[in-house]
Amino acid sequence: MGVIDLGKIAVYPGTFDPVTYGHIHVIKRAARIFDKLIVAVATDNYKNNMFSSEERLELIKKTCLPDINNLEVATFSGLLVDYLRSVDCGIVVRGLRAISDFEMEMQIAAVNKKICSSIETVFLMTDPEYSCISSTIIRNVAEIGGDLSNFVPPAVSEALNKKYLEKTSRV
């Protein structure tokens, strides 16, 4: 279904709910590899997100844009392949923490390749320091009032604390 120019642009898609130091580590590394990196926040997915897509976009901007000059942050909906076509990009960046991530990411990469044969997926292994971090675990730690300073930037920690304060004040 049409060839996409691989060029020097890559897209790092995800829900980023919330963005963690693990995500940021992958973003910084990918930004060094490619001329332009687009962090694409999925607006429609099947997860029960804590943050709206606009909030997730803003948290990424706050934590990454000041330090990375070849970074663009955007939202997308629908199939990733369609988004890649819309930005004329054929490279997907995905971060891997463990073998379990690889199995799922390999399946997703294969489906994307079936839909559009010119798409390439680049896997970046996370630093072992971040291999235990997932957005779900971060939300769980935040919910019980745990220290998030080793897992997320201060702006994200503040946003999480605010969300949980709002949630408990409504109960």
Secondary structure, DSSP 8 states (H G I E B T S, - for coil): ------TTEEEEEE--TT--HHHHHHHHHHHHHSSEEEEEEESS-SS--SS-HHHHHHHHHHHHTTT-TTEEEEEE-S-HHHHHHHTT--EEEEEE-SHHHHHHHHHHHHHHHHH-TT-EEEEEE--GGGTT--HHHHHHHHHTT---TTTS-HHHHHHHHHHHHHHHHH-
